[in-house]
């Protein structure tokens, strides 16, 4: 795995006291080769904080790959702080129904997350796993940054994140406390309720005043990098057969808040029906060429006293 797209940003903000280099990526889906290459890249770029956007594993019962991922995380945590949000694939496994069709099943034994708990003291900051409802975890990074992770149970995704779930979403958001004298980062696997009608939700922007929101889940809408609009764009297809999804990648910037949706590391999840074609090595290499893994590098720097600015370098 040689080709990795690096999207690099610089955010100036008056709340930032010292420079920080963060890395954010999502949707690894258990691809060990890609994860190993990314970790080597992060070492070269001297990243001090890693933010993971969910779907790190492909299913909760892929023991061999999951153990390898746990060891990789343990290795990088020696030099890098790691913060998580939890995605839909992190909570399920797959089995065949009576007609032989593959279907998602809620995993009752979340072994991967239980195993990670055993090493979380080594710079690994784990959220509570959402089982019966949303979970919220908050950590402080130095004297100037707060990181909040909001996570939803698998039923939230099975309902296709429609407006019927918006009340529970708002209830969870309302339980987050914000210190507006610090730089506030929100990790949330899906951007579906973050971006509403082309704008950042007022609950996150004006009422809660998050400065930076990081999401994944959309796999870039399966739009190749060279075909994407420069700004936050729509896709061709999204998770759970969402045709022509909106806001599948990129940045939306508002007065108070920047929302960044990563196109992700793996574009076709191996456990999905479409992802089965990647088992063919030739086809898999072609897909990786068109849809290489993507990593977001974010430099937070002290800025002026009036605004937050963002510059995209490539």
C-alpha positions, 0 to 999 in steps of 0.5 A, a space after each residue: 500500500 503506497 498511495 495515500 491521499 493526505 488532505 492538509 488543513 491549518 486552523 487559526 483560532 484564538 483559543 489555541 495556546 500551542 500548536 497541535 498537529 492532529 490526524 483524523 481518518 475513518 472507515 478502516 473496515 479492518 484493512 490491516 495493510 492500509 492501517 499499517 501504511 497510515 501509521 508509518 505515515 503519521 510517524 513521518 508527519 510527527 502527528 501527536 494526536 490521532 482522532 478515529 472516526 468510526 468503523 475501525 473494524 469491519 465486524 465485531 467477530 473478525 477476531 484475527 484482524 481485530 487482534 492485529 488492529 489492537 496491536 497496531 493501536 497499542 504500538 502507535 499509542 506509545 507516542 500518540 494520543 488516540 481518541 475514538 468515535 464508534 461506527 455502525 460496523 464496530 457494533 455488528 456482525 454478519 450472518 445469512 438469513 433464511 433466504 441465504 442473504 447476508 444481513 447485519 446482526 447486532 453484536 451482543 458480545 463486543 469483544 473488540 472494545 472489551 479488549 481495547 479497554 485493557 490497554 486504554 491507559 496507554 494514551 488510548 481514550 475510549 468512549 462508552 459503547 452505545 448499546 441502549 442509547 447514545 453515549 457521550 464522552 469528553 476529554 481534555 487535551 492540554 490547556 486549550 482543547 476539549 474533545 467530545 465523542 458522541 456515539 449511537 447504537 446500531 438501531 440509529 443506522 438501521 433507521 437510516 438516520 432519518 428525522 424520526 431519530 432527530 429527537 434522540 440526537 438532540 437529547 444527546 447533544 443537549 447533554 454535552 457541556 461546552 467550555 467556550 473558552 477552549 477549542 471544542 472538537 466533536 467526533 461523530 461517525 455520521 454527518 447525517 444530522 450534523 449537516 442539515 439543509 446544507 448548513 451546520 446544525 444550529 445546535 452544534 454551531 450556535 448553541 453548543 459552539 463546537 469549533 471543529 466537527 469530524 465525521 466519516 461514514 459516507 465513504 466519499 459517496 464513492 466519488 473519486 478524488 479527481 471528480 469531487 467538487 472543491 467544497 463539501 459535496 454530494 455522492 453517488 451512493 452512500 451507506 445502506 443503499 443511500 442513492 445520491 447522498 448529500 454532504 459525503 465529503 469535504 468542508 462546510 465552514 460557518 461563522 463559529 464552526 468547521 465541519 469536516 467529513 472524511 472520505 475515509 480509508 476504505 471505500 468498499 467495506 469488505 463485509 458488504 455485498 459490494 465489498 466482496 469483489 475486492 477479494 479478487 486481488 486484481 479488482 481490489 488493486 483497481 479499486 484502491 487506485 481509483 479510491 485510495 485511502 485518505 487521511 486528514 492532517 489538521 494543524 491547530 495554531 494560535 490565531 487572531 482574536 476575532 475569527 477561525 480560519 481554515 486553509 486547505 493546502 492540497 
